[in-house]
Amino acid sequence: MGLTRREFVISAAVASQALGLAGRVAISAPAPDQQSTEPKQGFHRYRIGSAECIALYDGIWEQPPDTPLFRNAGVGETKQALAAAGLRTDVIPVPIAALLVKINNRVVLCDVGGGGQVPPVKASAFSVSGKLLANLRAAGVDPAEIGTVLISHFHPDHVLGLLEAKTDKQIFPNAEIIVPGVEYRGLADPASNSRLPESYRAAARRLQAVLPGWKNVLPMYDEDEVVPGIRFVNAPGHTAGHTAFLLSSGGAQLLMSADAVCIPALGAAHPDWQCNYDQDPEKAVETRRRLLDWVVSDNMLICGTHFPWPGVGRVAKEGSGFAFIL
């Protein structure tokens, strides 16, 4: 199974940073019959300063191409943007990944994937999750080592990996689970379910029933350093309390953008496109532009839950939007 051109570019970006290379690198796309949305290896290591990062593949959701993903961009425009990035156009591929960070003698998991419990938004959509734990172990990490879990927001593909599917028991009972306070407060508001896609509402009800009883859940309401070297960054719009994470070590920085950007070929190249899954589309556009401008101005790396595997690279201004560069 081969990588798409975009996945090659992102991989090369990480390699160039490690090897001290600079400038753009042109890499030909593999032949169409070699393309695949599944990576050969479900974990990917890189460093930010002295921090070790391990990207963890959890699964993928493939949206039918005839289903609009944006309020203000049609299916044809979406396909055109995917093709321009060298990605598949027969489906809209939405990978799911999380990030493990080892920093200052702490082991931190940033989002937890869907735990094999992400419902398809449409019956015709293909959805698989729950590969994170196996890939974590393949990377040589025992889940019991994780002392802190950070949650960006409460959509199923980011949070259901906390729960066993049939029992709702904790997957990481020894970890402190730090969540955005606005998201946590929203769990107590039944009306918040009405703002979710219908297929997400059962998951929301489970979280409403379970999380308040867990003694290791800590809501945070400010842009604080939640563990040494990682702080919360308010990034509302996708949800009211959607939060990004900023990792800083040795003068290097990584913005873990969660769903603020979504698929870079779409959300970064066209930051004004309003995703159907954003609760406040105009706020989401404002947040997306603010974060991407910040990443560019501070010359930091960026990763995201739904970036092409392995999900990390740099961005630069390009026209009215943003593009990945080496």
C-alpha positions as CSV (number, residue, x, y, z in Angstrom):
1,M,0.0,0.0,0.0
2,G,1.5,3.3,-1.1
3,L,1.2,6.9,0.2
4,T,-0.5,9.8,-1.6
5,R,1.5,12.7,-2.8
6,R,0.4,14.8,0.1
7,E,1.4,12.0,2.5
8,F,4.8,11.9,0.8
9,V,5.2,15.6,1.2
10,I,4.4,15.6,4.9
11,S,6.7,12.7,5.5
12,A,9.5,14.5,3.6
13,A,8.8,17.6,5.7
14,V,9.5,15.7,8.9
15,A,12.6,14.1,7.4
16,S,13.9,17.4,6.2
17,Q,13.6,18.9,9.7
18,A,15.5,16.0,11.2
19,L,18.2,16.1,8.5
20,G,18.5,19.9,8.5
21,L,17.3,20.3,4.9
22,A,15.5,23.4,3.7
23,G,13.4,24.5,0.8
24,R,10.6,22.9,-1.2
25,V,11.0,19.3,-2.3
26,A,9.1,18.0,-5.3
27,I,8.1,14.4,-5.0
28,S,6.1,12.6,-7.7
29,A,2.8,11.0,-6.7
30,P,2.6,7.2,-6.7
31,A,0.6,5.5,-9.4
32,P,-3.2,5.6,-8.6
33,D,-3.3,1.8,-8.0
34,Q,-0.7,2.2,-5.3
35,Q,-2.6,4.8,-3.3
36,S,-4.1,3.9,0.0
37,T,-5.5,5.6,3.0
38,E,-4.1,3.0,5.4
39,P,-0.4,3.5,6.5
40,K,2.0,0.6,6.5
41,Q,3.0,1.5,10.1
42,G,0.5,2.9,12.6
43,F,3.0,5.0,14.6
44,H,5.5,7.7,13.6
45,R,8.2,9.2,15.8
46,Y,9.7,12.7,15.7
47,R,11.1,15.2,18.1
48,I,10.2,18.7,19.1
49,G,13.3,20.0,20.9
50,S,13.9,17.4,23.6
51,A,10.3,16.1,23.6
52,E,9.7,12.8,21.8
53,C,6.4,12.7,19.8
54,I,4.7,9.6,18.5
55,A,1.9,10.0,16.1
56,L,-0.7,7.2,16.5
57,Y,-3.0,6.1,13.8
58,D,-6.5,5.3,15.0
59,G,-8.5,4.8,11.9
60,I,-10.2,6.6,9.0
61,W,-13.6,7.9,8.0
62,E,-14.3,8.0,4.2
63,Q,-17.1,10.4,3.4
64,P,-19.0,9.7,0.1
65,P,-17.9,12.3,-2.5
66,D,-21.5,13.3,-3.2
67,T,-22.1,14.5,0.3
68,P,-21.2,18.2,0.8
69,L,-18.6,18.7,3.6
70,F,-18.9,22.5,3.6
71,R,-21.7,25.1,3.7
72,N,-20.1,27.4,1.2
73,A,-18.2,25.1,-1.1
74,G,-19.8,22.5,-3.4
75,V,-18.8,18.9,-4.0
76,G,-17.0,19.9,-7.3
77,E,-14.9,22.4,-5.6
78,T,-14.0,20.0,-2.8
79,K,-12.9,17.3,-5.4
80,Q,-10.9,20.0,-7.2
81,A,-9.1,20.9,-4.0
82,L,-8.4,17.2,-3.2
83,A,-7.0,16.6,-6.7
84,A,-4.8,19.7,-6.4
85,A,-3.2,18.2,-3.3
86,G,-2.7,14.8,-4.9
87,L,-5.4,13.1,-2.7
88,R,-8.2,10.7,-3.6
89,T,-11.3,12.2,-5.0
90,D,-13.5,9.1,-5.1
91,V,-14.1,9.6,-1.4
92,I,-13.2,12.4,1.1
93,P,-10.6,10.7,3.2
94,V,-10.6,11.8,6.9
95,P,-7.9,10.0,8.8
96,I,-8.0,9.9,12.6
97,A,-4.8,10.2,14.6
98,A,-3.7,11.1,18.1
99,L,-0.3,12.2,19.5
100,L,1.7,10.8,22.4
101,V,4.3,13.2,23.9
102,K,7.1,12.3,26.2
103,I,8.3,15.5,27.9
104,N,9.9,16.4,31.2
105,N,9.5,12.9,32.5
106,R,5.8,12.9,31.7
107,V,3.9,10.7,29.2
108,V,1.0,12.6,27.7
109,L,-1.6,11.4,25.3
110,C,-3.3,14.2,23.3
111,D,-6.8,13.0,22.3
112,V,-7.6,9.3,22.3
113,G,-9.3,8.4,19.0
114,G,-12.7,6.8,18.7
115,G,-12.1,3.5,20.5
116,G,-13.8,1.5,17.7
117,Q,-17.0,3.3,18.5
118,V,-17.2,6.2,15.9
119,P,-20.6,6.1,14.3
120,P,-20.8,6.7,10.5
121,V,-22.5,10.0,9.8
122,K,-24.2,8.4,6.9
123,A,-25.0,4.7,6.3
124,S,-23.0,4.9,3.1
125,A,-19.9,6.2,4.8
126,F,-17.0,3.9,5.7
127,S,-15.7,4.5,9.3
128,V,-13.2,2.6,11.4
129,S,-11.4,3.6,14.6
130,G,-9.9,1.9,17.6
131,K,-6.5,1.1,16.3
132,L,-4.8,3.5,18.7
133,L,-4.1,1.1,21.5
134,A,-2.5,-1.5,19.2
135,N,-0.3,1.1,17.6
136,L,0.6,2.5,21.0
137,R,1.9,-0.9,22.0
138,A,3.6,-1.4,18.7
139,A,5.5,1.8,19.4
140,G,6.7,0.2,22.7
141,V,4.4,2.2,25.0
142,D,2.3,0.5,27.7
143,P,-1.0,2.3,28.2
144,A,-0.4,2.2,31.9
145,E,2.6,4.5,31.4
146,I,0.3,7.4,30.4
147,G,0.0,9.8,33.3
148,T,-1.9,12.6,31.5
149,V,-4.6,12.6,28.8
150,L,-5.5,15.9,27.2
151,I,-8.9,16.1,25.3
152,S,-9.5,18.8,22.7
153,H,-13.3,18.4,22.6
154,F,-16.0,15.8,23.0
155,H,-16.7,14.6,19.5
156,P,-16.6,10.8,19.3
157,D,-13.4,10.4,17.2
158,H,-11.5,12.4,19.9
159,V,-12.9,11.1,23.1
160,L,-14.6,7.7,22.9
161,G,-11.1,6.0,23.2
162,L,-11.4,6.8,26.9
163,L,-14.3,4.2,27.3
164,E,-14.6,0.5,26.9
165,A,-17.3,-0.1,24.4
166,K,-19.6,-2.4,26.3
167,T,-18.9,-1.4,29.9
168,D,-17.9,2.3,29.8
169,K,-15.0,1.4,32.0
170,Q,-11.9,3.6,31.8
171,I,-9.2,2.7,29.4
172,F,-6.7,5.0,31.2
173,P,-7.7,4.8,34.9
174,N,-4.3,5.9,36.2
175,A,-4.1,9.0,34.1
176,E,-5.3,12.5,35.0
177,I,-7.7,13.5,32.2
178,I,-7.6,17.2,31.5
179,V,-10.5,18.6,29.5
180,P,-11.6,22.0,28.3
181,G,-13.9,23.5,30.9
182,V,-16.3,24.9,28.4
183,E,-16.8,21.5,26.8
184,Y,-17.2,19.9,30.2
185,R,-19.7,22.4,31.3
186,G,-21.7,21.8,28.1
187,L,-22.1,18.1,29.1
188,A,-24.5,19.3,31.8
189,D,-26.6,21.2,29.3
190,P,-29.0,18.7,27.5
191,A,-29.6,21.4,24.9
192,S,-26.0,21.0,23.7
193,N,-27.0,17.8,22.1
194,S,-29.2,19.6,19.7
195,R,-26.1,21.3,18.2
196,L,-24.5,18.0,17.4
197,P,-24.9,15.9,14.3
198,E,-27.6,13.3,15.1
199,S,-25.2,10.4,14.9
200,Y,-23.0,12.0,17.6
201,R,-25.8,12.4,20.2
202,A,-25.7,8.9,21.7
203,A,-22.0,9.4,22.4
204,A,-22.7,12.7,24.0
205,R,-25.3,11.0,26.3
206,R,-22.8,8.4,27.3
207,L,-20.3,11.1,28.3
208,Q,-22.9,13.0,30.2
209,A,-23.7,9.9,32.2
210,V,-20.1,8.7,32.8
211,L,-17.5,11.5,33.0
212,P,-19.0,13.4,36.0
213,G,-18.5,10.2,38.1
214,W,-14.8,9.9,37.3
215,K,-12.5,11.4,40.0
216,N,-9.6,11.8,37.6
217,V,-11.2,14.3,35.3
218,L,-9.9,17.9,35.6
219,P,-11.7,20.7,33.7
220,M,-9.5,23.7,32.7
221,Y,-11.0,27.0,31.8
222,D,-7.9,29.1,30.9
223,E,-5.0,28.9,28.5
224,D,-2.8,27.4,31.1
225,E,0.2,25.2,31.0
226,V,-1.5,21.9,31.7
227,V,1.7,19.9,32.0
228,P,5.3,21.3,31.9
229,G,5.9,22.2,28.2
230,I,2.3,21.9,27.0
231,R,-0.5,24.5,27.3
232,F,-4.1,24.8,26.3
233,V,-4.9,27.2,23.4
234,N,-8.5,28.4,23.1
235,A,-9.7,27.5,19.6
236,P,-13.5,27.8,19.5
237,G,-15.8,27.4,16.6
238,H,-15.7,23.7,15.8
239,T,-17.3,23.4,19.2
240,A,-17.8,26.0,21.9
241,G,-14.9,24.8,23.9
242,H,-12.7,23.3,21.2
243,T,-9.1,23.5,22.3
244,A,-5.7,23.2,20.7
245,F,-2.4,22.3,22.4
246,L,0.9,24.0,22.1
247,L,4.1,22.0,22.8
248,S,7.3,23.9,23.4
249,S,10.7,22.4,24.0
250,G,14.2,23.6,23.4
251,G,13.1,26.6,21.3
252,A,10.9,24.5,19.0
253,Q,7.2,24.5,19.0
254,L,4.3,22.3,17.7
255,L,0.7,23.3,17.5
256,M,-1.6,20.4,17.9
257,S,-4.6,21.9,16.1
258,A,-7.2,19.1,16.6
259,D,-10.1,20.0,14.4
260,A,-9.4,23.7,13.9
261,V,-8.0,23.0,10.4
262,C,-9.3,19.5,9.6
263,I,-8.0,18.3,6.2
264,P,-5.2,20.7,5.2
265,A,-5.9,20.3,1.5
266,L,-9.4,21.8,2.2
267,G,-9.3,23.7,5.5
268,A,-5.8,25.2,5.1
269,A,-5.9,25.8,1.4
270,H,-9.4,27.3,1.8
271,P,-9.6,28.6,5.3
272,D,-12.9,30.4,4.7
273,W,-14.8,27.3,3.8
274,Q,-17.3,26.5,6.6
275,C,-17.3,22.9,7.6
276,N,-20.7,21.3,8.2
277,Y,-19.4,19.9,11.5
278,D,-18.5,23.3,12.9
279,Q,-21.0,24.5,15.5
280,D,-20.2,28.2,14.9
281,P,-18.9,28.4,11.3
282,E,-17.9,32.1,11.4
283,K,-16.0,31.7,14.6
284,A,-14.3,28.5,13.2
285,V,-13.1,30.5,10.2
286,E,-11.7,33.2,12.5
287,T,-10.0,30.7,14.7
288,R,-8.5,28.8,11.8
289,R,-7.0,31.9,10.2
290,R,-5.7,33.1,13.6
291,L,-4.0,29.8,14.3
292,L,-2.5,29.3,10.8
293,D,-1.2,32.9,10.8
294,W,0.4,32.2,14.2
295,V,2.0,29.0,13.0
296,V,3.5,30.8,10.0
297,S,4.7,33.9,11.9
298,D,6.4,31.8,14.6
299,N,7.7,29.2,12.1
300,M,6.4,26.3,14.1
301,L,5.3,22.8,13.1
302,I,1.6,21.9,13.1
303,C,-0.3,18.6,13.3
304,G,-4.0,17.8,13.4
305,T,-6.3,14.9,14.0
306,H,-7.4,14.6,10.4
307,F,-4.1,15.5,8.6
308,P,-2.7,13.0,6.1
309,W,-0.6,10.5,7.8
310,P,1.8,11.0,9.7
311,G,0.0,14.3,10.3
312,V,2.8,16.8,10.9
313,G,4.4,19.5,8.7
314,R,4.8,23.3,8.2
315,V,2.5,25.8,6.5
316,A,3.1,29.0,4.6
317,K,0.8,31.6,3.2
318,E,-0.2,30.9,-0.4
319,G,-2.6,33.2,-2.1
320,S,-5.7,33.7,0.1
321,G,-5.0,30.4,2.0
322,F,-2.1,28.3,3.3
323,A,0.0,25.4,1.9
324,F,2.3,22.9,3.4
325,I,6.0,23.4,2.7
326,L,9.3,21.7,3.6
